[in-house]
Amino acid sequence: MTGFRSRVVALTVLIATAVVAILVVVSHVLLSRVTDADARDLAHARAEAIAGNITARGGRVVLTENGSEALDEVAWVYADGRLIDGDVPPSVVGRVETLADSGRSRTETVGDYLLYARRVPVDGHRVMVIVRVDLTPYETSEQRSLTLSLILGGLTIVLAGGVAHLVVRRALRVVHEMAALADDWGHHEPGRRFNLGVPRDEFGELGQTLDRLLERVDNALADERRLTDEIAHELRTPLTVLRAEAQLARRAI
């Protein structure tokens, strides 16, 4: 019984582990896609806001509103290959200039940053808006979510194994009791039955089947005893006659 219970618990834990692993992987992939989409949306929104302030005056490209100093570090405007707004950090200046020279809208990931270049239509000029989005908060959120998912998944697996152990133990308790009763009846009360009533589960059906089996065995043993008694009765008379004749023969000698 212990081996059976261990196999059931091990199978339950294995299935729970597989399900949790699939759910963790799927949720992490979905979250990664959502965070990537959020980062891209933020980059597009920044570029859109800056592009709305770009115009041409007196043959020059200018911004109708001066951006904040905070935006200078994450957004840059190039007109005809020349930087006209923003301060490009040295760590990304090479990639920013390459995007500005490309003349088309595109997205790139450089280290922990997302770079988005957008071409702005301005008459007679080639204008590019490039923005940077820090991916660190998104990656931190993904890592925390993954850690939490692993912790919850581990607790779920432990809980599934514990519940399976308790359920199987409780279910097999009926079998243990039936085995103990049957062993005791074999020595003291061979005519006893389990009498579990109307079967409510597989173990109830097993008890009912064993009751029928024991009844057939008991009937067979009773028939055997009756047959033995009849044979003994039939043999008793001839043996008595033979004994009497033998005694008479001894006296006659």
N, C-alpha and C positions, 0 to 999 in steps of 0.2 A: 504494500500500500504506500509505503514511504517513497519507493521509486516512482510509482505512478504519480503521486502528488508532486514530487520534484520535477517530473517531466512536464506536467501541466503548468506549473509555475514558470519553469524555464521557457516554455513555448509562449506563455502570456507575456513574459518580459521581452522575449525576442520580437514578438509582433508589436508590442508597445514601443520598443526602441526603433523599429523600422518606421512606424507611423510618425513618431516624434521627429526622427531624422528628416523624413520627407517634408513634414510641416515646417521645420526650422529652415531647411534649404529653400523651400518655396517662398516662405515669408521674407527671408533675407533677400532673395532675388527681387521680389516685388517691392520691398522697401528701397532697395538700391535703385530700382528704376524710378520710383517715385521721387527720391531725393535728387537723382540726376535731372529729372524733369523740372523739379522746383528750382534747381540751380540754373538751368537753361532759361526758365521763365524769368528769373530775376535778371539774368544777363540781358535778355531781350527787352525787358521793361526799362532797364537802365539805358540801353542803346536807343530805345524809342524816345525816351524823355529827352535825351541829349540831341537826337536827330531833329526833334521838333523845334529846337532853338537855333538851328543852323540856317543861315541865309547868305545871299551874296549882295554886297553893297559896294558900289564904286569899283566893280571888277575884283573885289576881294571877298573871301569867305570869312564870315564873322559869326559869333554867337550872339543872339539877341539878348540873352541873359547870362551873366557870369555864373559859372558853377561854383559850388562850395569847395573849400579846401579839401574836404574829405573826399569829394568826387575826383579831385585832381590825381589822387593816388590809385584810383580804380577805373578811371575813364579817360580816354585820350582821343583827340580829334586830329586827323591828318588831312590836309588839303594839298592836292597836287604833289604828294610825297613829302610834305613838310609838316612837322608838328606845330599846330597852332594853339592847342590847349591841353593842359595836363602835364604832369611830371611822371615820366616813365621810369620805374625802378631799374637799376642796372641788371638785376637778376632776370628780367624778362624783356629787356630792350630789344634783344636780337629777334625774338619771336614776334614781338609787337610790330617791329619794322617790316618783318617778312609778311605779316598779315596785311599791313597797310599797303605794301607794294603789290600784293596779290590782286587787288581791285575787285574782289568778290566777297560775298558774305560766307562766312565759315566759322566753325567752332573747333577749338583745340584745347587739350588738357596739358598743362605744363606743371609738373610737380603737384602741389596741393592747390593749384588754381585752374579755373576755367577761363579761357580767353575766347571772347566772341567778337568777331569783326562784322560790321554791317556797312554796306555801301549806301551812301545817301545821295540821291539824285539832286544835284545843284547845277544849274545851267553853266556849261562851259568849264566846269571844274570836276576833278576826281576827288571826292571826299569820302573818307573812311572813318567810322566811329568804332573804336575798340574799347571794350570794357573787360574788367577782370572781376571774377567772383571767387571768394575764398571758399574752398571745399572742406576745410577742416571741421566746421560745425556739423556739416552733413555726414562726414565720415565718423565723427564722434557719436552722432546719433545712431548711426548704423551699428557701430561697435557695442554701444550700450544695449540696443535692441537685441543684438545677437547674444550678448551675455545673458540678458534677462530670459530670452527664449531657451537657452541651454539650461539655465537653472530651473525654469518651470518644466522643461522637458524631462530633466533628471528626476524632479519630484513626482512628475506624472508616472514615470517608469517605476519608481519605488512604490508609489501608491497602487499601481496596477498589479505589481507582484504581491504586495501585501494583501490586497483584496482577493486575488486569485488563491493565495494560500489559505485564507480564512474560509472562503467558499468551498474549496475542495476538501479542506479538513472537516468542515461541517457536513458536507455531503457524504464523505466516506465514513463518518462516525456511525451511520446506520449500518454499513457493511461490517464494521468492527463489532458492533453489538450483535448482529445476526450471526457472525462467526463464533462469538463467545457463547451465545445461547445454544447454537447447534452443537458445539463441543460439549456443553454441559448436559444437553438432552441425550447425547449418545451414551452417557454413563448412567443417568438417573431416570430420565423421562423420555424414552424414545418415541412416545406417541404425541409429544407436544408439537405445535405448529407456530409459525411466526405470527399469523393473523394480523397483518398490517392494515387490513381494511381495504377500501377502494384505492387502487394505485393512483398516486398523485405525481409520480415521476418514474424514471427508469428503475430506481432502486425499489420502489413499491412494486413494480412489475416483476422485478427479480425475486422479491420475497414471495409474491403470489405464485410464480413459476416453481420456486423451490418447495412451497407448500404442496402443490400438485404432485411434484416429483416424490416428495416424502410420503404422500398418501398412496401413490402407486407402489412404492417400495414396501410400505407397511402392509398393503393388501397382498402383495406377492409373498411376503414372509408369512402372513396369516394363512394363505392358501398352502404354502409349503408345510406349515405346522399341521394343518388339517390332514393333508395327504400323508404325512408321517404317522399321525395318530391312527388313521384308517389302515395303513399298511401294518402297523404294529398290532392293531386289533385282529386283522386277518391272519397274521402269523401266530398270534397267541394260542388259538384253538388247536391247530395242528401240532404245535410244540407240546401242548398239554397232553394230547393223545399219545404222542411219541414217548413222552416221559412216563405215562402210565403203563404203556406196553413194555417199556424197558424195565420198569420195576417188577411187573408180573413175570417177565422172563427171568429176572434174577432170582425171584422166589421159586420158580419152577426148577431151577438147576439144583 
